[in-house]
C-alpha cells in the first residue's frame, strides 16, 4: 500500500477505537504500518468488546463527555444518524475518492448533507455449510428454512450415531443484542413479515408472517441448535463451527478467511450460499463498518489522513486479502489478486442482491431503542417465554410509545 493521503512533517499519536472481533486488531496493526512510516505519526489501537451493543454504549459515553482521548471511531453502518453531531464532516476531504465507493454506502453515512464516516468495508451475512457432509448424505444446499431444518436434523442425527456427539445442525446468533436484530430481521423479511419499521415510519412487525418466522426459529433451539445458542454472538457461533461441530452457520464474511486458516477443522470442507427463504426470498441484513473522526480530537488533520488511508483502495484491498472483508469500492470486485486469493468476494455479489437494511433511517435517533425492544421480544420467544404473536403484540405497543408523535 503506497498511497498516503494527507501526510506532513508533524508527528502525532492518533488513537483509534475498534471492536475486537476475529483478527481485526492484528490486521489493523499491519495495515497502519505504511501510513505510520510515511507520515511519522503513530497509531494507538483502543480495543472494545466484540458486542456492538456494548461498543455503542461506550461510544455514546465518550462522545457525550467530549473526550479528546479518542481521535477515530470504527462505526457500524447503522450508527450514523445517532452519532452524527459528534463527528467531523469528511465531504470536502474525501471529495476526490467518493465516486469510487458504492453510492448506497456513502448515502448511509451521510446525515443532513454531512459525510460523518468513510466506509472501510461492507457486509452481508451468508449461510456457511459443510459441503463434505452434504455430499456424504446426498443433500443439496438448502434454499428454504424448512429444508435447512430437515437437512440439519438428518445429518446431526447420522453423525451423532457415528460418534460425533458434539455436532449440531445449525449455529447462529441468539444472544439478546444487535446481532439478534440482524438474524431475526432476516427471518421476518424472508417470511414476508416486513422490516420491523418500514421506510415511511410505519410500525409493521405485529403480523402473522413475522410471528411464524420467529416461532420457526424458536423450534430450532434444543433441536438442531444448541440451547446455548441463546447466548451466542458471532464469535461463539464461529467457535462451534470452526472446530467442526456444526453443519450450518449463519455469519458474516470475516468468518470465511478464519475458517480457511490452517488451524481450522473445516478448512477446505465448506462453502457459502445465500441464506434460506421463508417463502418470500432470501434476506441478508446489510452491515458494514466505517471510520469517523471525532470533532473533539486534538489531532484532526492526522486523524482525517488516517481515515482516508484506511478507506482507500489500497487499504480496502489489504483488508480484503487478510480478512476476507467485502470492499465498498466497486473496482476491487474485479481485482485479479483478490479474486484469486479470496474467491468469495466476487461471488458475494449474489448475497448483496438480497441485502435488507435495518430500520435506522426511518427511526433516526431512536433506532437503538427500537432495536433493543425488538431483540428483547425475539429473545423472549426463543427462550420459550410466550409465543411470537403474544410478544409481537406487546412489542408493537412498546414501539408506539417510543415513536410518540414522530420518529
Steps between C-alpha positions, in 0.01 A plus 500: 500500500682806382241774481511722809248780517561817697850426628709778653807566710338512842459191712204408716371191673157429357265288709260267320229299674393166352303191602712189558328260259693219329841624385391864462757644739793308352401601146470865602844492661650387169286735289615818671874431478552661156300803609704530819828470309413759237329757723704463817182462703425202721170321558378396843238227468233502772311170508136451591287191573375311196137589581389792283240594761772536763715698257220742420424562866866583571526721192202704616657551842831615353340728243248649743793587725690657208804284570819590317653157571349341187571646155331244276207268557424188298124519455221265399300591189190571713659751738539801269162667578553461874860621528524751215520808724826376653693436177694712253346555154730315260327612178766746389799285604363195317341665196751358251455137613127484574405392145702179550260374768155345464262799511259329742777460758607865474132593539474287813778706660363839392274680747342834406759543225793424732726201429561375855712192421699335222424137413759238590307200372146391439335191634217255452471156660469167325433135574822308563460130433710184526520389140667172606207405722237603246678286242526207742125507561404581140346836589471823304571839653170601665316794347216513757504498879290185494761325287778623727331364813436160340852467358663621821300252708577203273874567490516582870325172587714298261831643615414466868409136444849461354659652810510875430309583818584871496367569150207741458300571189493879502671777696412868487479808724231469767628728775289803593700765312518675162609178329166341582323792335698413186421127511133555583453770236618244243250242620213749506579655161545160334155392628339816359470665841646838412792692648382578858448867413447582132673777305203733553517453878210253526541242780439172317642225720174374655383267224443129441796450269743657748359285779535185290863587422597547865307193620683300231836616635391417855437142389870464414619566856584168663433303181741600222654786699656467845306648793802721554437673167287742703827647630697479172640800320706476180814367663323228701330378183829502313667310782255211472514503121876531464567205731288289264193479723233650275349410164376853427586846633363847441782754513667796335780489239780542758442138608593371153870582517526372858317178413752448220801533733743220571366465855142452380337154511278598206773627267419384146173339615254789476343752269245782521159572349223758545295456815185290461155637424184475703299519178563860402865480395834512676578798723843605630538792738713776354799562721833667469748706698628851455750738654399835648712788632400644836433873497657506849832367369809717547659319203235548234734543203689180579174318579345602168816387322474158664128472426560567132787251491301220667205552267712528185522233231838393638365473853188314397696259284732418790201435726333287233809284453570460871148478643271424210306820561289630214621829348271798457705595192338341197822460296645261757238239411682469167849488657684187382705454818193521721309261275786247516568517873145566624264363232219554747502878438391514134245229577351696791321731256220241494458541876485878463211465259284399796644746753244674721575807714411522866244776569756754622406760237126523579548479879794744504635568849259250651635200308700354785196494727289349221758229436538419870125456540488281187786272601357472851159390367666249268724367779197449724339288230816301432530437874147359521354800682183551298416448135624729227147632445468595867843661517461689171168645614674638809791616286271701277366688803853562625609634161199732484612644834856546370373666185271743677372760256787439260830320465 
